[in-house]
């Protein structure tokens, strides 16, 4: 398996090389040179297999010969050993033909654990084989940071720098990052939005001399290995349902939903992927109106989706343009200059053949939390509620069963739950302990130079 950049100017790399690099040197995002195929009969057999075995099959097809079957099996088994449900991603029917796919049973109670617990182990294994050290730079809107810390904390030869938007994540999300005791983890609270954090990360990768000097890499969803691990639960859910589901995905950075496109390109039968956004609706507008135009991110009750520039949308545009790297380079340059991109008719039509999109504001989010609780007795977090708002628009009209990705545990967002239901969800024991731990973070202006100097001053000597 070889991986190429969406912008067409970087040399192909193996899965392990791509894993350690994160972002391509030409500023693009890696994708498989050709998508491997998983036969329908093999997908059907996933229903009788433990989740870890399905993960070995899917990730193994994408990893090629970078890791042996035994290495993958060992790391994937270890990744999921600590989950609080043996099914890893239970599929729960909450109404006839309407399902929640619970993705929050890992150590930080969010879907990011499913990929990052695997990625962290594979990353450490690849680094040991290559030698040297790595500097992991993470931009997070709330959940990726804590999941990366849980996966990479205290690993040898790895320094982790996590940028989150100061005051724009929930208290639980913040404390999961800033309360971590690991000596190799450094939290930076950026006085701005997630887009500011993401922009700094991309700009530092573009400083090739600095990036090379500190062996800079990324583990958020610009790293395709994340999406490889996330694609697995699309396969296992479809296998359980025995048909072609409609997947409804709450998303801000387009990574989780593009993992669904990757699964479909590998042979998964799915009726449609539904992009569910909050009031920061750039993706819904792009898919419904054909213009990808960013503004200022506004705070909402679903902060992990308070994003205007969705990095992974580039991957979907690359595929929708029939892998036209030259057009994509020009399009991304235009978007960087003007914050707006009108999608060509052919690209828009290709996207419409795979995706639908809905947005929900805070009132609609609260209404979805209340409706789910009234009808099922379940408490859902506000990000899942954005997905449920979209699902309720489709319920009774979709061709296949509706599967809403439940992306986080409600205890991570107690204020939103209290506003909706007048109650505070009970936090799991591990979370209660973390909430009393001392915090460690550095507040900083959204300045690339400041972040670079902080990294250089913090890095241990070779």
N, C-alpha and C positions, 0 to 999 in steps of 0.2 A: 504494500500500500504506500502510495506517495501522495503528498498534499501540496496543493498549489495555492497561490494568493489570488484573491478576488481581483486584484489590480494588475496582475499579470507580469510584474517586473521582478519578482523574487524567485530564486531557484526552488525547484521542488524539494520537499523534505520528507523524511520518514515520520511515522506517527510519534516516535519518541523525540525526534528533533523538533517537531511541531509542538509537542507537549511542553518541552523546556523553553521554547522560544515565545510562545503565547501569541504575540502580534507579529505579522510578517514585516520584514525590514522596509518594504515599499509602502507601509501604512495600511495594507490590506489585511483581510482575514483569511485564514486557511480553511480549505475545504478539500475533501477527497478528490483526487484526479478523476477517478470514476467511482460511483457509488457501488459498494458490494451489494449482492442480492441475497436475501434470505427467503427460501422457498415457502409457499403457503403451508405446506404440510409441516415444516419445521416450526413455523409460527404457531400453528394449531397445537403442537405438542407442548408449547410453553405452559399451557393450562395445568399440566400434570407435573411440572418441574418447580423446584424451589426458585424463588426470585433470583438468587445468586447465580444459578445455572443459566437462566435466561440472559442475565447480564454478561456472563462469560461468552455466550454465543454472539450477542450483538456487538459488544465492545471488541471481542476477538476478531470479528469480521472487519472492523475498522482499524484495529491495531496492526494487522498484518503480522510480520515476523519481528516486530519491535520487542514483544514479550512472548514468552512461551505460554502454552496452555496452563502449565503448573504455576507459573508466576502470576498470571491473571487470576486463577482460581484462588490462590493464597491471599492476594491483596483484596479481592472482592469479598471473600468470606470474612476477612478481618474488618473490612469497611462496614459491613452490616451486622456484625456480631453484637453491637451495643444498641441496636434499635429496639424500641419498646413494644414492637409488634412483629412477630415472627414472619408475617406476610410481607413486611417491609413497606409495601404500598397497597393497603387494603382498598378494595373497590366495594362501595356501600350503596345499595339502592335506597333512595330516600322518597321516591314516588315511582309509579309505573313508568319504566323507560327513562328515568332520570337518576343519575349516579354521581356520587362524589368519589374521586380518586384521592385518598388521603396521603399526602406527601410530606407529612410533618412529624414523622415518628423517629427522627434522628436526634443527635445530641443537642442541636440548637433549635429544634422545633420548627424547621422550615424546609422547603423542598430543596434548597441548595445543598443540604447534607447528603442527599442521595448521590449527587455527582462528586462533591468535593471530598467526601470520605474515601472514594475510590481514587480520584485524581491525586490527592495528597500522597497516597501510598505509591502510586505509579510514578509520580513526580520524584519522590525520594529514591525509588529504585533506579529510575533513569539517570538521576544525578550521580548516584554511586557508580553506575557503569561508566559515565562520562568523565567523572572526576570534577574537582573544582567546587565552586559554591554558586548560589543563586540568590538574587534579590527579587523577592516577589512584591509587586506593586499592585494594590487592589483598590479600585474605586467601588464604593458600595452605596446603595440607596437604603440599606438597612440590614439585609439578611446575608448577603454574600460575605461581608466582612467577618461576622461571627462564625460562619461555616468554614471560611478559610482558616481562621485562627484555630478552630477546633481540629482541623485537619493537619495543620502545619506547625502548630505550637510545639516548641522545644525540639524540632527535628534538627539534626546536625547540618551545618553548612548552608542553612537557609535563614535569611532575614526577611521578615514580613512587615511591610509598611501599608497600613490600611487608611484610606482617606474616606471620611464620611461627612455629609453636610451638617454643620454644627446647628443643633436645635431643630433639625428636620427629620429625625428618626424618633421612634418611640423610646421611652425611658428603658424599657426592657431590651430593645435592640441595642441601644447605646451601652448599657451595662454588660451585655453579653460580649461586647468588644473590649470595653475599657476595664472591665473587671477581671479579664484573663491574666493569669499570673506568669505567663511565659516570658523568658528573658529575650527571646528573639522576635517579639511582637511589639510594634510601635504604632500607636494610634494617632492620627492627625485629624483634628476636627476643622474642616475648612469652612470659613465664614462665607457660605454661598450655597449653591444648589448641587445636586448630584451631577448635573451637566458640567458644572465647574470642576468637580472632582475628576470626572471622566476625561474632560479636556486636558487637565494637567497630566494625567496618565499617558494619554496619546502623545502629548507634546514631549514628554520625557523619553518615550520610546523613539521619537523622531530625532532626538539628539544622539546620533548613533555612537559617537565616541564615548559619551557618558554611559549609554546603555550597555556598550560592550565592556567598559571598564568595571562595572558593578554586576555584570551578568544579569541584566534586568529581564524579568519575565512576568507574566500575568496569569492569574487563575480565575478571573471572572469570566463571563460568558464570551468574551472575545477569544478565549482559548477553546478550540474546537473539542478538546477532550472532555470538557464540561458537557457539551451537547451530546457527545457520544454516549455518556452515561445516562443522560436524561432521556434519550430516545428509547431506552429499554422499557420504561413504564407504559409507553404508548403500545408497544407490542404485547405486553402482558395483559393490559386492560382489554385490548381487542380480542385476544385469545380467550379470555374469560367470557366475553359476550358472544363470541362466535359469529359476529357480523361486522359491518362497517360502521363504526360509531361516528358521531359528530363530537369532536373534542373542543370544549370551551376553555380557553386559557387566559387567566388574568396575567397581563404582561405589561412591562414598561420598556424593557430593553430588547424585546423580541427574541430573546435567547430560548426561553422555554417553548415557545410556539414554533420556532424554527427547528427545534429538536423533533417536533412532530412532522415537519416537512421532510427532514432527513429520514425519519422512519418510513414515510411514504415512498421516498425515492429508493429505499432499500427493499421495498416489496410489501409494506403494510397496506392493507385495505382500510381506508378511512374515508368517510363520506365528505367531511369538511373539517377545516380548522377555523375556529372562531376566535378572533382577537378581541379580548375584553379589556378596555382601558378605563381609567378614571377620568376626571375632568382634564387631565393633561392628555388630550386626545389626538396627538399628532398622528398616531398610527391609524386610528379610525378615520381621520380626515384623508390621509393618504390613500387608504384602500377604498374609501367610499367616494371620494371626490377627485382623486388622481393628482393631488398636489401635496408633496411632502414639505411642510413648512413649519419651522420651529419658532416658538416664542419664549417667554419666561415661564419656567416651571412654577406652578402654584401649589402651596401646601394643601394636602387633603387628609382624610382619615385613613387612606391607604398609601402611606408614605413611600413604600418600596417601589411604587409605580409613578412617583412624581418625577418623571423624566420627559424631556422634550426631544433629545437626540438619541434615537434607538440604534445603538451600534450594530446589532445583528440584522437590522433591516437590510444592510448592505449585502449580506449573504443571500437573502431572498431576491433582491434586485439582480444580483449576479446570475442566479439560476433563471429568473424570469426573463432576462435579456439574452438567454441562450449562451450564457457564460462569455459575454462580450466585455472583456477586461478593459479594452480601450474606451468604450462608452462609459463604463463604470468609473474609471479614473477621472474622466472629464466631468461626469455627473457629481461625484463626491467633491471635486474641486469647486464646482459651481455652488454646491450646497454650503461648503465651508465659507465661501465669500458672501453669499446672499441669504443664507438660512432658508432657501426655498428651492424646490426642484419639482418641475412639472413632469410627470411620468409619461413616457411615450405610450401610444395606444397599445402597441404589442406587449409591452411590459405590464401595463395595467390589466390587459385582458388575461395574461398568464397568471397574475396574482389573483384575479377574481375567480379563476377556475379552481383555486385551492382555498382561498381565505374569504371569510366574511368578518365584519367588525362592528362592534357596538361600544358605546361609552356610557358610563354611569357617574353622575355627580354624587356628592356626599349624601344628599337626601335619598337618592335612589339606593345608595349603598346601605344606609341605615334601614330603609324599607325592606331590603332583601334579607338583612340579618333578622329583622322582626318576623318576616314571613316564614323563613326556614325554621325559626324557633317555635312559632305558633303551630306550624304544620307537622313538625317532626320532633320537637323537643331538643334539637341539636343547636349548639352555639358555634357559629362560624366566624372566622376573622374577617376584617373588612376587605382584604384582597380577594379572598374566596367569594365574598358577597358581591364584588364587582362582576365576577364570573357568573354568579347565580342570577344577577340582574339581567345579564345577556341571555342566559339559559331560559329564563321565564319569558323572554320575548320570542323564543323559538319553540317553547314546549308545546307539543301537539301539532307542530308543523314540520318538524325535521324528518328526514327519511330514515335515519338510523337512531339508535339510542343516544341520548345526550350524556356525555361524561364531562363533568366540571372538575378541573384540577383544583383541589383544596390545598393551597400553597403554604399555609402557616397555621400554627396552633393559636386559638383565640387568646390564650394567656399572654401572648406577646403584645397585645393591643388592648389592654384593660380599659383605657379611657373611651375608646370607640364602642366597646361592648357595653360599658356602663351607660353611655349616651343612648344606645339603641334599646337596651333591655333593662336598664336600672340595676344591673348586677355586675360583679367583678368575677371573671372566671378564675377558678382555683389554679394557681401555678403548680406545675410538677415540683417534687422535692428539690431536684437539682437546680431549678431556676430560682427557688426561694433562697437557697444558699448564695447564689451568684449575686442576687440583688443587694446583699449586705456586704459584698467585697469592696475594698477600696478601689477607686478608679484611677486609671493612668492614661492621660492623653495630652496632646499639645494642640492648642488652638492656634490657627494660622490663617492669614489672609489668602484668598485664592490666587496665589502667585507661584508660577512654575519655578522661578529662581529660588524662592524661599524653601519650597519642598525639596528641590535638588540639594541645596546646601544642608538641609536637615538630614537627608539621607547620607550625604558624604561625611557629615560630622558624627553620625550615629554608627555607621558601619564599623565593625571590628576590623583590626588590621589583618592583612593576609598572613 
